[in-house]
Amino acid sequence: MNICEIRLGMKNADVEGKIVDMNDFMLLLSDKTGQIFVRYWRNYRPKEEWQKLLSNLKIGNKVKIINCDAVKLQGILQLKLTRKGQVALIS
């Protein structure tokens, strides 16, 4: 799915793109159609799991975001990684 096709309320969405910015709880993902924030920090996942994930991700990496819900937070459409969601590096 392209970023421009994401609509509020979508469930289990998958999207591919390039990381253009990131911090401890969110990625900014870009593809040829736009940009979107991907929120991945969740209290139900062990901190070690997130540290491992973050150590493998870098700005410029191409990734596939699997199993996200489209939500609006502070008026901005974003993807929120679900409990079963994944961030996978694409080679």
C-alpha positions in Angstrom: 0.0 0.0 0.0 1.2 3.5 -0.7 1.2 6.1 2.0 -1.3 8.3 0.1 -3.8 5.4 0.3 -3.9 5.3 4.1 -7.2 6.4 5.6 -8.3 7.0 9.2 -9.7 3.8 10.8 -7.8 1.3 8.6 -6.9 -1.8 10.4 -4.0 -4.2 9.8 -2.4 -2.0 7.2 1.0 -2.8 5.7 3.2 -0.2 4.1 6.8 0.1 2.8 9.0 3.1 2.7 12.3 4.7 3.7 13.0 6.0 7.2 13.6 9.7 7.0 13.6 10.4 10.7 13.3 8.4 13.9 13.3 8.6 17.7 12.6 6.2 20.6 8.9 5.8 19.9 8.3 6.8 16.3 9.5 6.6 12.7 8.9 9.1 9.9 8.4 6.9 6.8 8.4 8.2 3.3 7.6 6.7 -0.1 7.0 8.3 -3.5 3.5 9.4 -2.5 4.1 11.0 0.9 5.2 10.7 4.5 3.6 9.3 7.6 4.5 8.8 11.3 4.7 5.2 12.5 4.3 4.9 16.3 5.9 1.7 17.6 6.5 2.3 21.3 4.1 0.1 23.4 4.3 -0.7 27.1 3.3 -4.3 26.4 6.6 -5.1 24.6 9.8 -5.6 26.5 12.3 -2.7 26.4 15.0 -5.1 25.2 12.9 -5.9 22.1 12.7 -2.2 21.2 16.4 -1.7 21.9 17.2 -4.5 19.5 14.9 -3.2 16.9 16.3 0.4 17.1 19.9 -0.9 17.0 19.1 -2.4 13.6 17.2 0.6 12.1 18.9 3.7 10.7 17.8 6.7 8.8 17.8 5.8 5.1 16.8 2.1 5.7 14.0 0.8 3.6 11.5 -1.0 5.8 8.1 -2.8 5.7 5.7 -1.9 8.4 3.3 -4.9 9.1 0.0 -4.8 10.9 -0.7 -1.2 11.8 -3.9 0.7 12.5 -4.4 4.2 11.1 -5.2 6.7 13.9 -5.3 10.4 14.4 -3.2 11.7 17.2 -3.1 15.5 17.9 -4.8 16.0 14.6 -2.2 14.1 12.5 -2.9 10.9 10.7 -0.5 8.2 11.9 0.1 4.5 11.9 0.2 2.7 15.2 1.9 -0.6 15.4 -0.5 -3.2 16.8 0.5 -5.9 19.3 1.3 -8.3 16.5 2.9 -5.6 14.3 6.4 -5.7 13.0 9.0 -3.5 11.5 11.1 -5.5 9.0 14.2 -4.3 7.1 14.1 -4.7 3.3 17.4 -5.4 1.7 
